[in-house]
């Protein structure tokens, strides 16, 4: 009996050792698998972070480029409006010859703007919003201080057909010049290209300060 009990005890001890050994091996395998999963997960996260950083850089770059283009467009529009640069485009050429007054030229300038002219010049002088047309003592006319004489030739950049239609409409300003003002000769020509030079006397602001 004692022998049998000893054999059973030894067998049980051997079985327990095998179980413990298997648990140890399984625990080691599970640990290795867990570590491997963590390593792979970290690698994926690093890759995602790298991709997001790249997307963010591209976003910033795209946003900056778009903002730069918008600022450049605004600057170019302001330059054109203020006559800082020479510009060209399709438009019309309007010629007045005869006893034309300063008010006639001012009215024609307004007529062209109302018809959609984006830029214009009178006898080579760029006309901007602050331009002044004044009479001279000798009977001539000064545009922003520069003397000029007849014939008075306006060139205006814009849709040529629209400008021509607005200028030649019945009862319009040029019709009044032709029919009611004897001695004034009027002509309007559509042009594929007209040029307006840069303004020669840009104003200097002493008091006005832009708002940031």
C-alpha positions in Angstrom: 0.0 0.0 0.0 2.8 2.4 1.0 4.5 1.6 -2.3 1.4 2.2 -4.3 0.8 5.4 -2.5 4.3 6.5 -3.2 3.9 5.7 -6.9 0.7 7.7 -7.1 2.3 10.6 -5.3 5.3 10.6 -7.7 2.9 10.4 -10.7 0.9 13.3 -9.4 4.0 15.4 -8.8 5.3 14.6 -12.4 1.9 15.6 -13.8 1.9 18.9 -11.9 5.4 19.7 -13.1 4.3 19.1 -16.7 1.3 21.4 -16.2 3.5 24.1 -14.6 6.0 23.8 -17.4 3.3 24.1 -20.1 1.9 27.1 -18.3 5.3 28.7 -18.3 5.8 28.1 -22.0 2.3 29.4 -22.8 2.9 32.4 -20.6 6.2 33.1 -22.4 4.5 32.7 -25.8 1.6 35.0 -24.8 4.1 37.6 -23.6 6.1 37.4 -26.8 2.9 37.7 -28.8 1.8 40.7 -26.7 5.1 42.4 -27.1 5.0 41.8 -30.9 1.5 43.3 -31.1 2.6 46.4 -29.1 5.6 46.9 -31.4 3.4 46.6 -34.5 0.8 48.9 -33.0 3.4 51.5 -32.2 4.8 51.3 -35.7 1.3 51.8 -37.1 0.8 54.8 -34.9 4.1 56.3 -35.9 3.2 55.8 -39.5 -0.2 57.5 -39.0 1.4 60.4 -37.2 3.9 60.8 -40.0 1.0 60.8 -42.6 -1.0 63.3 -40.5 2.0 65.6 -40.2 2.5 65.4 -44.0 -1.2 66.2 -44.6 -1.0 69.1 -42.2 2.1 70.5 -44.0 0.3 70.2 -47.3 -2.7 71.9 -45.9 -0.7 74.8 -44.5 1.2 75.0 -47.8 -2.0 75.0 -49.8 -3.7 77.5 -47.5 -0.7 79.8 -47.7 -0.6 79.6 -51.5 -4.3 80.3 -51.8 -3.9 83.3 -49.4 -0.9 84.5 -51.3 -2.8 84.3 -54.6 -5.8 86.2 -53.1 -3.5 88.9 -51.8 -1.7 89.1 -55.1 -5.0 89.5 -57.0 -6.2 92.2 -54.5 -2.9 94.0 -54.9 -3.1 93.9 -58.7 -6.7 95.2 -58.7 -5.6 98.1 -56.4 -2.7 98.8 -58.7 -5.0 99.0 -61.7 -7.6 101.1 -59.9 -4.9 103.6 -58.8 -3.1 103.6 -62.1 0.2 102.4 -60.6 0.9 100.1 -63.6 0.4 100.2 -67.3 -2.5 98.0 -68.4 -4.0 96.9 -71.7 -7.0 95.1 -73.0 -9.9 95.3 -75.4 -12.0 98.4 -75.4 -12.8 101.5 -77.4 -11.2 104.7 -78.5 -13.4 107.9 -78.4 -12.3 111.0 -80.2 -13.8 114.5 -79.6 -12.6 117.4 -81.7 -14.0 120.9 -81.5 -15.1 123.3 -78.8 -15.1 120.8 -75.9 -15.3 122.0 -72.4 -13.9 120.6 -69.1 -17.4 119.5 -68.1 -17.8 117.6 -71.4 -14.6 115.6 -70.7 -15.7 115.0 -67.1 -19.1 113.8 -68.3 -17.6 111.5 -70.9 -15.2 110.1 -68.2 -18.2 109.3 -66.0 -20.1 107.9 -69.0 -17.3 105.4 -69.7 -17.0 104.4 -66.0 -20.8 103.8 -65.8 -20.6 101.7 -69.0 -18.0 99.4 -67.3 -14.6 100.8 -68.3 -12.0 99.3 -66.0 -9.2 101.7 -67.0 -9.0 104.7 -69.2 -6.7 107.5 -70.4 -7.1 110.9 -72.0 -4.5 111.9 -74.5 -2.0 109.6 -72.8 -2.8 110.6 -69.2 -4.2 107.8 -67.1 -7.5 108.8 -65.5 -8.1 107.5 -62.0 -10.8 108.1 -59.4 -8.9 111.1 -58.0 -8.0 112.6 -61.3 -8.8 116.3 -61.9 -9.5 117.9 -65.3 -9.2 121.7 -65.2 -9.2 124.5 -67.7 -6.1 126.5 -68.4 -5.7 130.2 -68.8 -4.7 129.9 -72.4 -7.8 127.9 -73.3 -6.3 124.5 -73.0 -7.1 121.7 -70.6 -4.9 120.1 -67.9 -5.3 116.5 -66.7 -3.8 116.2 -63.2 -1.7 119.2 -64.0 -0.5 118.0 -67.4 -1.5 120.3 -70.2 -3.2 118.7 -73.2 -5.0 120.0 -76.3 -7.6 118.9 -78.8 -8.4 116.5 -80.4 -9.3 114.8 -77.1 -8.8 111.1 -77.4 -10.1 108.7 -74.7 -9.1 105.1 -74.6 -11.1 102.8 -72.3 -10.5 99.2 -71.4 -13.6 97.0 -71.0 -16.1 95.0 -73.0 -15.8 96.8 -76.4 -19.4 96.0 -77.5 -20.9 97.1 -74.2 -18.9 100.3 -74.2 -19.8 101.1 -77.8 -23.5 100.4 -77.3 -23.6 102.6 -74.2 -21.8 105.5 -75.9 -23.8 105.5 -79.1 -27.2 104.9 -77.6 -29.9 107.4 -78.8 -30.2 110.4 -76.5 -26.8 109.6 -74.9 -24.0 112.0 -74.2 -22.3 111.6 -77.6 -25.6 112.0 -79.4 -26.0 115.3 -77.5 -22.5 116.4 -78.6 -23.2 115.5 -82.2 -26.7 116.9 -82.5 -26.8 119.8 -80.1 -23.3 121.1 -79.9 -22.3 122.5 -83.3 -18.7 122.0 -84.3 -17.9 119.0 -82.2 -16.9 115.9 -84.1 -17.3 112.6 -82.4 -16.1 109.1 -83.3 -16.1 105.8 -81.5 -13.9 102.8 -82.5 -13.9 99.3 -81.0 -10.3 98.0 -80.5 -9.0 94.6 -79.8 -6.3 96.2 -77.7 -5.9 99.6 -76.1 -3.2 100.6 -73.6 -3.3 102.9 -70.7 0.0 104.2 -69.2 0.8 104.3 -65.5 -0.3 107.4 -63.8 2.5 109.9 -63.7 1.6 111.8 -60.5 0.5 109.4 -57.7 -0.9 111.1 -54.6 0.9 111.2 -51.3 -1.2 110.6 -48.2 -0.3 112.7 -45.2 -3.1 112.0 -42.8 -4.9 108.8 -44.0 -3.5 105.7 -42.3 -4.7 102.1 -43.3 -6.4 100.1 -40.7 -4.5 96.9 -39.8 
